[in-house]
Amino acid sequence: MTNSGTNAPNHHHFAIIVAGGSGSRMKSDVPKQFLLLGGKPILQHTLEQFLAVIPASQIILVLPSRDQMVWDALCDQHNFHPSIQTVTGGATRFQSVRNGLAAIVSDEGLVAVHDGVRPFITPDIISTSFATAAQTGSAVTCVSVKDSVRVVDANGSSKAVDRSLYRLIQTPQTFRLGLFRQAFKAEEQPFFTDCASVMEYSGFPITLIEGSYENIKITTPDDLKGR
């Protein structure tokens, strides 16, 4: 992939980093985005990848109010002080992204939404997502399915399906800002699992781009083993 944005940051490229997770599945009292990876908080790793592509002033970090003082203390501890705006998250991911979107004052541009606990994203993929969204209106990161796949019906019966027809969706998910604002005026639906589903619900087409199998979402302790 080409690194199309690292050397010439576009002042209309924005990122919303959503970091609202708890530590429940990590069997930890510490929210998973604050756990240390290579001596630094997971969230710091994630933000550093975006800082390689766009200025800190164009990044919005969405955190639960209960976690903001903890994050401030971690930033002091690790001498990490980029001028990133922090906003308070909502009760759901949809509401958190909408809160982050409200903090962007520009009417035009591109916005990438990324999970705070995907620290292995690369600047190349981020740059490619911006470049693709500029051309098509959207860029949703994904990878092909490696394993065999079966679909299970309501009765518990299953049948094999063609795995080549399926993709595992990741972040970043990047969109033209105007279209994104339109989509997030919708009433929240239970099937809004990511930003792509919100955009699709509002009638906007989705363009997929190649992600990385390394770009995992840190969810359980196994995800950190050996790292």
Backbone bond lengths (Angstrom), bond angles and torsions (degrees), N, CA, C in turn:
res aa  C-N    CA-C-N  psi(-1)  N-CA   C-N-CA  omega(-1)  CA-C   N-CA-C  phi
1 M - - - 1.450 - - 1.521 109.76 -
2 T 1.300 115.76 148.18 1.448 119.73 179.01 1.509 109.32 -89.48
3 N 1.290 115.57 146.97 1.459 121.18 177.73 1.514 107.59 -94.96
4 S 1.329 115.68 91.39 1.457 119.81 -168.96 1.509 113.37 -89.04
5 G 1.344 118.67 -9.21 1.448 117.95 -173.44 1.510 115.54 -124.50
6 T 1.316 118.73 -7.38 1.445 119.25 -170.03 1.526 112.53 -68.68
7 N 1.299 117.20 -39.55 1.457 120.17 -174.17 1.513 113.25 -87.84
8 A 1.328 117.94 -17.04 1.459 120.73 -178.25 1.527 109.23 -136.06
9 P 1.345 117.47 78.60 1.454 120.50 -177.96 1.530 111.69 -59.07
10 N 1.318 116.00 136.62 1.456 121.34 178.22 1.515 107.88 -95.69
11 H 1.334 115.71 129.60 1.460 120.18 -175.38 1.523 112.35 -73.74
12 H 1.328 117.13 -1.18 1.463 120.49 175.66 1.520 111.37 -113.06
13 H 1.313 117.15 20.83 1.460 122.12 172.85 1.526 108.58 -103.62
14 F 1.324 115.99 125.51 1.454 121.08 -177.86 1.523 110.01 -126.06
15 A 1.322 115.38 159.96 1.460 120.52 175.73 1.518 109.63 -137.34
16 I 1.328 115.84 136.51 1.457 122.92 172.49 1.529 106.62 -111.07
17 I 1.313 116.61 115.66 1.464 121.90 179.55 1.531 107.66 -102.34
18 V 1.318 115.94 114.77 1.464 121.46 -175.59 1.526 108.85 -97.10
19 A 1.324 115.96 118.90 1.469 120.86 -176.31 1.524 108.79 -134.20
20 G 1.311 115.77 71.76 1.459 120.14 -176.23 1.496 114.79 -110.65
21 G 1.327 118.18 9.01 1.460 121.40 -173.17 1.515 113.18 -74.01
22 S 1.320 114.74 155.72 1.466 120.73 173.67 1.524 108.50 -101.88
23 G 1.298 116.15 -178.55 1.459 119.79 -179.98 1.513 113.14 -99.16
24 S 1.330 118.16 14.87 1.467 120.44 -170.62 1.523 112.76 -60.42
25 R 1.341 117.37 -49.93 1.465 119.25 -178.78 1.527 112.37 -76.08
26 M 1.332 116.42 -14.61 1.461 120.43 175.72 1.523 110.96 -85.74
27 K 1.354 116.61 -1.59 1.472 121.41 -175.14 1.533 109.72 53.46
28 S 1.315 114.73 45.35 1.455 121.29 -175.81 1.524 109.37 -137.46
29 D 1.347 115.46 144.54 1.458 119.98 174.04 1.523 110.81 -77.55
30 V 1.308 116.39 -15.37 1.464 121.72 -178.97 1.525 109.14 -91.63
31 P 1.343 118.53 128.96 1.467 118.96 174.89 1.523 110.65 -52.57
32 K 1.330 116.08 140.27 1.463 119.96 -169.58 1.526 113.46 -61.42
33 Q 1.348 117.50 -28.96 1.462 118.93 179.59 1.531 112.44 -67.86
34 F 1.357 117.25 -14.50 1.456 121.41 -178.70 1.531 112.94 -101.07
35 L 1.318 117.06 -6.04 1.467 119.36 177.38 1.523 109.85 -64.94
36 L 1.319 116.22 150.75 1.460 120.08 -176.08 1.527 111.22 -84.79
37 L 1.298 114.96 139.74 1.461 124.15 175.88 1.527 106.02 -134.58
38 G 1.332 116.55 114.77 1.462 119.27 -177.27 1.515 112.67 59.11
39 G 1.336 116.30 33.12 1.462 120.78 175.90 1.515 115.20 86.06
40 K 1.343 118.04 0.00 1.461 121.24 179.78 1.526 109.21 -130.45
41 P 1.337 118.26 152.32 1.467 119.86 176.25 1.530 111.22 -59.49
42 I 1.323 115.70 143.36 1.467 121.13 178.04 1.523 110.52 -51.87
43 L 1.333 116.51 -44.02 1.468 120.41 -177.89 1.522 111.88 -62.02
44 Q 1.320 117.50 -35.92 1.471 120.18 177.82 1.523 110.45 -63.49
45 H 1.315 117.70 -43.25 1.467 120.51 176.42 1.521 110.70 -55.86
46 T 1.335 116.02 -46.43 1.470 120.89 -178.42 1.525 110.66 -60.65
47 L 1.318 116.15 -48.58 1.470 120.41 -177.53 1.529 110.91 -63.74
48 E 1.327 117.38 -36.09 1.469 119.85 -179.42 1.526 111.63 -63.35
49 Q 1.320 117.84 -32.97 1.462 120.21 178.01 1.534 110.75 -65.96
50 F 1.326 116.74 -38.75 1.470 119.87 178.01 1.521 111.49 -74.04
51 L 1.338 116.73 -33.95 1.466 119.90 177.46 1.520 112.03 -65.18
52 A 1.327 117.29 -19.75 1.469 120.75 175.47 1.528 111.74 -74.68
53 V 1.339 116.28 -11.60 1.467 120.31 -174.32 1.527 112.10 -116.65
54 I 1.330 117.17 -42.52 1.471 120.37 -177.92 1.526 109.91 -131.47
55 P 1.341 117.34 157.67 1.470 120.31 -179.43 1.524 112.09 -66.41
56 A 1.323 115.71 154.46 1.465 121.30 -179.90 1.526 111.86 -57.71
57 S 1.331 117.02 -34.58 1.460 120.80 -177.24 1.525 112.72 -66.38
58 Q 1.339 117.63 -12.15 1.463 121.45 -179.81 1.534 112.12 -105.72
59 I 1.328 115.36 12.41 1.467 121.45 178.08 1.518 109.14 -112.03
60 I 1.322 116.41 130.91 1.462 122.59 176.18 1.517 108.07 -114.42
61 L 1.313 116.41 123.50 1.457 122.70 177.71 1.526 108.74 -100.39
62 V 1.329 116.00 124.84 1.463 120.92 -179.79 1.527 108.72 -105.29
63 L 1.334 115.62 117.21 1.459 122.54 -177.37 1.528 110.17 -130.84
64 P 1.333 117.57 146.21 1.464 119.12 170.52 1.529 109.78 -60.41
65 S 1.312 116.73 147.91 1.469 119.58 -177.86 1.524 111.38 -58.75
66 R 1.337 116.89 -34.05 1.472 120.80 -177.45 1.523 112.21 -65.84
67 D 1.336 117.11 -20.62 1.469 120.91 -174.03 1.523 113.78 -100.05
68 Q 1.326 117.69 -7.53 1.463 119.04 -170.49 1.524 112.60 -69.04
69 M 1.325 117.29 -38.35 1.473 119.16 178.05 1.532 110.94 -68.84
70 V 1.331 115.97 -35.58 1.470 119.91 177.25 1.527 109.81 -62.91
71 W 1.338 116.20 -44.05 1.459 120.60 179.75 1.532 110.85 -64.07
72 D 1.326 116.69 -42.21 1.467 119.94 178.33 1.529 110.51 -59.03
73 A 1.319 116.11 -41.83 1.471 120.16 179.75 1.525 111.22 -66.01
74 L 1.338 116.37 -39.70 1.465 120.26 177.79 1.532 110.70 -64.97
75 C 1.327 116.81 -39.97 1.474 119.80 178.16 1.525 110.69 -61.56
76 D 1.330 116.70 -40.19 1.470 120.01 176.67 1.522 110.48 -63.91
77 Q 1.315 115.35 -44.11 1.469 120.84 -177.02 1.517 111.96 -62.67
78 H 1.340 116.21 -35.57 1.465 120.64 -176.01 1.533 112.61 -105.89
79 N 1.333 115.76 12.66 1.466 121.87 177.04 1.530 111.04 50.94
80 F 1.323 115.30 49.23 1.471 122.54 -178.49 1.520 107.93 -117.60
81 H 1.344 116.00 102.20 1.468 119.39 -172.33 1.534 113.32 -133.91
82 P 1.336 119.29 50.64 1.465 119.55 173.30 1.532 109.67 -70.70
83 S 1.314 116.27 153.68 1.472 120.49 -176.52 1.526 110.76 -82.36
84 I 1.326 114.86 61.80 1.468 122.27 179.11 1.523 108.56 -91.28
85 Q 1.329 116.47 131.82 1.464 120.33 177.60 1.530 109.97 -77.47
86 T 1.321 116.14 134.45 1.457 121.58 176.33 1.520 109.83 -108.86
87 V 1.332 116.78 131.06 1.458 121.14 175.74 1.526 108.80 -123.65
88 T 1.318 115.28 159.40 1.459 120.73 -177.23 1.520 110.84 -84.49
89 G 1.327 115.75 132.97 1.451 120.74 -179.90 1.514 112.81 -75.09
90 G 1.334 115.21 171.35 1.452 121.59 177.95 1.515 111.33 -104.49
91 A 1.327 115.44 -169.02 1.464 120.87 -177.55 1.518 112.43 -73.90
92 T 1.330 117.59 -22.35 1.461 122.67 -179.80 1.521 108.97 -131.12
93 R 1.334 115.34 168.32 1.465 119.30 177.62 1.532 110.57 -61.34
94 F 1.328 116.54 -43.04 1.466 120.80 179.14 1.530 110.31 -54.37
95 Q 1.327 116.17 -48.09 1.462 120.41 -178.50 1.524 111.35 -66.86
96 S 1.328 116.62 -36.02 1.463 119.97 178.55 1.526 111.62 -65.68
97 V 1.334 115.89 -43.68 1.475 119.18 178.19 1.524 109.70 -64.31
98 R 1.316 116.90 -40.27 1.470 119.92 179.90 1.529 110.50 -63.61
99 N 1.328 117.30 -38.16 1.468 120.18 176.31 1.529 110.76 -64.05
100 G 1.326 116.05 -41.11 1.455 119.49 177.19 1.516 112.01 -64.76
101 L 1.309 116.05 -40.05 1.467 121.29 179.64 1.530 110.92 -62.84
102 A 1.325 116.59 -37.93 1.468 120.69 -179.78 1.528 112.07 -63.95
103 A 1.332 116.80 -21.26 1.468 120.71 -179.49 1.529 112.55 -82.00
104 I 1.341 117.35 -10.32 1.468 121.24 177.91 1.519 108.32 -88.16
105 V 1.318 116.94 118.70 1.461 120.24 -174.35 1.525 112.35 -87.22
106 S 1.319 117.56 -19.92 1.464 120.97 -177.77 1.526 111.15 -69.12
107 D 1.327 116.25 145.43 1.467 121.17 175.90 1.524 111.68 -89.46
108 E 1.325 116.48 -22.52 1.454 120.89 -177.00 1.524 110.18 -122.43
109 G 1.327 114.27 160.92 1.447 119.54 175.72 1.511 111.75 129.16
110 L 1.319 115.21 -158.57 1.457 122.78 -178.24 1.516 108.40 -130.49
111 V 1.319 116.17 146.14 1.457 120.03 178.06 1.521 109.73 -131.03
112 A 1.339 115.63 128.60 1.460 122.31 176.01 1.520 108.24 -104.12
113 V 1.322 116.77 131.66 1.468 121.48 175.83 1.524 107.49 -109.87
114 H 1.327 115.59 130.10 1.465 119.78 -174.53 1.523 110.42 -139.46
115 D 1.330 115.32 146.73 1.461 121.69 176.19 1.523 110.10 -73.86
116 G 1.317 116.62 130.73 1.457 120.32 178.75 1.512 113.34 -63.19
117 V 1.341 116.85 -21.71 1.470 120.85 -178.86 1.527 111.76 -102.01
118 R 1.334 116.90 29.02 1.466 121.72 167.47 1.528 107.91 -114.58
119 P 1.338 117.80 75.29 1.466 120.52 -172.81 1.524 114.53 -78.09
120 F 1.337 117.38 -9.58 1.465 119.60 -175.87 1.520 112.76 -96.23
121 I 1.332 116.92 13.35 1.456 120.41 172.18 1.533 108.12 -63.32
122 T 1.327 117.19 152.88 1.467 120.42 -178.91 1.521 110.87 -114.40
123 P 1.331 117.58 152.26 1.459 120.09 174.78 1.535 112.80 -56.66
124 D 1.331 117.73 -33.29 1.466 120.06 179.11 1.531 111.70 -61.73
125 I 1.334 116.46 -45.21 1.462 119.14 179.85 1.526 110.47 -66.60
126 I 1.325 117.19 -40.35 1.467 120.84 177.84 1.530 109.80 -59.60
127 S 1.322 116.33 -47.79 1.472 120.82 -179.44 1.523 111.53 -62.73
128 T 1.334 116.88 -41.30 1.459 121.05 178.81 1.521 110.31 -64.10
129 S 1.331 117.33 -37.07 1.466 119.59 179.78 1.520 110.74 -65.16
130 F 1.318 117.78 -40.34 1.464 120.27 176.60 1.533 111.05 -64.57
131 A 1.323 116.34 -45.04 1.468 120.56 -178.24 1.533 111.18 -62.32
132 T 1.344 116.72 -42.00 1.463 120.59 -178.80 1.526 110.97 -69.19
133 A 1.338 116.59 -44.26 1.468 120.12 179.97 1.522 111.72 -63.16
134 A 1.344 116.51 -32.41 1.463 119.33 177.04 1.530 111.11 -63.34
135 Q 1.329 116.53 -33.18 1.465 121.19 -178.28 1.526 112.82 -84.91
136 T 1.339 116.90 -41.65 1.470 120.44 -169.75 1.525 114.18 -112.08
137 G 1.329 117.09 -13.79 1.460 120.53 -177.82 1.511 113.42 99.63
138 S 1.333 117.12 -18.77 1.467 119.57 180.00 1.521 110.49 -153.18
139 A 1.326 115.66 155.98 1.469 121.88 174.72 1.518 107.04 -153.18
140 V 1.316 116.12 106.60 1.465 122.10 -177.23 1.525 108.27 -111.10
141 T 1.312 116.10 119.23 1.462 122.13 -175.52 1.520 110.43 -74.01
142 C 1.331 116.16 138.11 1.462 120.13 -178.98 1.526 110.31 -154.08
143 V 1.335 115.24 168.36 1.462 121.80 172.25 1.527 108.07 -134.86
144 S 1.323 115.69 156.45 1.459 121.08 176.51 1.530 109.98 -70.72
145 V 1.323 114.96 156.14 1.464 120.69 178.22 1.527 108.87 -81.95
146 K 1.329 117.09 127.45 1.464 121.15 179.36 1.528 112.21 -87.28
147 D 1.315 116.24 -37.58 1.462 120.92 -173.69 1.527 111.47 -84.97
148 S 1.325 115.11 161.96 1.459 119.34 170.19 1.524 108.92 -66.31
149 V 1.338 115.30 149.63 1.460 120.60 -175.34 1.525 109.41 -126.40
150 R 1.323 115.76 137.19 1.456 121.69 173.24 1.515 108.62 -126.10
151 V 1.315 117.74 142.79 1.455 122.37 175.72 1.523 108.21 -102.37
152 V 1.330 115.59 134.89 1.459 122.23 -176.59 1.521 109.00 -109.51
153 D 1.359 116.28 130.44 1.462 119.34 179.42 1.529 110.69 -90.76
154 A 1.338 116.11 -178.51 1.464 121.29 -174.84 1.521 112.55 -64.04
155 N 1.315 117.78 -22.89 1.463 121.55 -179.80 1.526 113.36 -88.46
156 G 1.329 116.43 -1.70 1.451 119.92 -179.44 1.515 114.11 91.26
157 S 1.328 117.05 -2.60 1.462 119.72 176.30 1.520 109.32 -76.80
158 S 1.340 115.09 151.84 1.457 118.46 -179.12 1.508 110.91 -133.94
159 K 1.347 114.45 157.83 1.462 119.15 174.31 1.518 108.89 -146.06
160 A 1.307 114.81 150.86 1.460 120.71 -179.58 1.520 110.42 -70.93
161 V 1.334 115.78 144.48 1.460 121.34 175.21 1.529 108.32 -126.82
162 D 1.307 115.73 163.01 1.461 122.30 -178.23 1.526 109.23 -76.90
163 R 1.335 117.19 107.43 1.465 119.63 -175.13 1.528 112.63 -65.50
164 S 1.327 118.07 -19.73 1.466 119.85 179.73 1.527 111.96 -66.93
165 L 1.329 116.24 -15.76 1.461 120.68 -179.95 1.522 112.68 -87.71
166 Y 1.343 117.84 -1.39 1.461 121.44 -173.09 1.523 111.30 -119.87
167 R 1.328 114.72 151.07 1.456 121.97 176.49 1.518 109.52 -133.44
168 L 1.328 116.52 145.23 1.454 122.58 172.57 1.526 108.29 -92.52
169 I 1.317 116.31 125.00 1.458 120.97 -172.13 1.523 110.68 -90.66
170 Q 1.331 115.08 136.80 1.457 122.68 178.78 1.536 109.28 -121.75
171 T 1.300 115.84 -168.50 1.460 122.17 165.43 1.527 106.41 -126.17
172 P 1.340 119.20 158.44 1.455 126.58 13.47 1.525 113.55 -75.03
173 Q 1.337 113.30 154.23 1.449 122.54 169.22 1.522 105.84 -120.22
174 T 1.310 116.32 118.39 1.467 122.04 -167.42 1.523 109.73 -120.12
175 F 1.337 116.36 138.51 1.464 120.97 -173.26 1.526 110.66 -144.62
176 R 1.328 115.47 158.76 1.459 119.93 169.42 1.521 108.16 -65.34
177 L 1.306 114.94 133.96 1.454 120.88 -171.57 1.530 112.56 -60.72
178 G 1.332 117.05 -41.30 1.462 120.17 -178.91 1.522 112.28 -62.01
179 L 1.339 116.16 -44.07 1.466 120.62 178.26 1.523 110.55 -65.24
180 F 1.333 115.72 -39.53 1.463 121.15 -178.39 1.529 110.49 -63.61
181 R 1.323 115.87 -42.13 1.477 119.15 178.64 1.529 110.43 -62.62
182 Q 1.320 116.36 -41.54 1.473 119.60 178.29 1.519 110.83 -59.95
183 A 1.317 116.40 -46.94 1.466 121.20 -176.34 1.525 111.56 -63.14
184 F 1.317 117.03 -37.26 1.465 119.98 -175.55 1.527 113.17 -83.69
185 K 1.331 116.32 7.83 1.462 120.03 167.94 1.523 111.14 -83.92
186 A 1.334 116.70 -10.12 1.466 121.41 -179.20 1.527 110.63 -66.18
187 E 1.313 115.27 155.60 1.458 120.16 171.69 1.524 108.21 -73.26
188 E 1.317 116.70 138.27 1.462 120.54 -176.77 1.526 111.40 -61.72
189 Q 1.344 115.08 137.04 1.458 121.82 -179.94 1.534 109.48 -116.82
190 P 1.338 118.14 151.67 1.470 120.13 -177.97 1.521 114.04 -65.18
191 F 1.334 117.81 -20.44 1.456 120.90 -178.93 1.529 112.34 -93.17
192 F 1.323 118.19 10.27 1.458 121.36 175.18 1.533 108.29 -78.89
193 T 1.318 117.15 87.76 1.464 120.88 -179.47 1.526 112.43 -92.98
194 D 1.327 116.77 -17.33 1.459 121.49 178.96 1.523 107.86 -157.56
195 C 1.323 116.24 178.96 1.463 119.96 -178.27 1.523 112.06 -69.42
196 A 1.338 116.79 -32.64 1.466 119.90 178.88 1.521 110.95 -60.58
197 S 1.328 117.75 -38.50 1.462 120.16 179.68 1.529 111.37 -68.12
198 V 1.331 117.06 -32.04 1.466 120.84 176.14 1.523 109.89 -68.23
199 M 1.323 116.68 -45.58 1.463 121.01 179.66 1.524 111.07 -63.13
200 E 1.325 116.44 -43.65 1.463 121.30 -179.75 1.523 111.01 -62.16
201 Y 1.328 116.90 -41.21 1.465 122.54 178.72 1.529 111.02 -59.42
202 S 1.336 115.84 -33.12 1.469 120.66 -179.54 1.524 112.64 -87.90
203 G 1.330 116.88 3.81 1.452 120.57 172.76 1.515 115.56 93.05
204 F 1.316 117.88 10.18 1.460 120.84 -178.79 1.525 110.36 -93.28
205 P 1.333 118.20 136.85 1.468 121.31 -179.04 1.528 111.35 -70.90
206 I 1.333 114.89 153.71 1.458 121.94 -178.43 1.526 109.45 -114.33
207 T 1.333 116.05 127.29 1.461 122.37 173.87 1.522 108.57 -103.25
208 L 1.324 116.79 128.03 1.458 121.00 178.37 1.526 110.44 -93.43
209 I 1.333 115.98 142.66 1.468 121.00 173.35 1.528 108.26 -127.07
210 E 1.322 115.54 157.15 1.457 120.81 -176.19 1.530 110.74 -74.93
211 G 1.333 115.08 127.40 1.451 120.56 175.97 1.512 110.81 -97.97
212 S 1.328 116.30 -140.19 1.460 121.55 -178.74 1.518 108.52 -147.25
213 Y 1.337 116.15 142.46 1.461 119.79 175.79 1.528 111.31 -68.04
214 E 1.322 117.17 -17.85 1.468 120.93 175.65 1.527 112.12 -76.17
215 N 1.314 116.82 -19.37 1.470 122.54 -173.70 1.529 110.53 -79.83
216 I 1.332 115.65 58.26 1.457 120.03 -175.58 1.528 110.86 -83.69
217 K 1.323 114.32 158.12 1.461 121.37 173.20 1.522 107.61 -94.03
218 I 1.332 116.62 120.07 1.465 120.72 -179.15 1.533 108.10 -70.61
219 T 1.329 115.88 112.52 1.463 120.68 -175.01 1.522 112.52 -125.86
220 T 1.326 117.03 -40.14 1.464 121.00 -177.54 1.529 109.75 -125.22
221 P 1.335 117.97 165.54 1.471 119.87 179.57 1.526 113.29 -57.20
222 D 1.338 117.32 -31.32 1.467 120.21 179.32 1.524 112.32 -59.24
223 D 1.339 116.25 -29.24 1.464 119.94 -178.12 1.522 112.68 -66.57
224 L 1.321 117.10 -19.50 1.458 120.87 -178.29 1.520 113.21 -101.95
225 K 1.330 116.89 -6.27 1.466 119.51 -177.61 1.527 111.02 -63.52
226 G 1.311 115.38 131.14 1.463 120.37 177.38 1.507 114.24 77.04
227 R 1.348 117.52 6.73 1.471 119.84 -177.82 1.522 110.55 -107.58
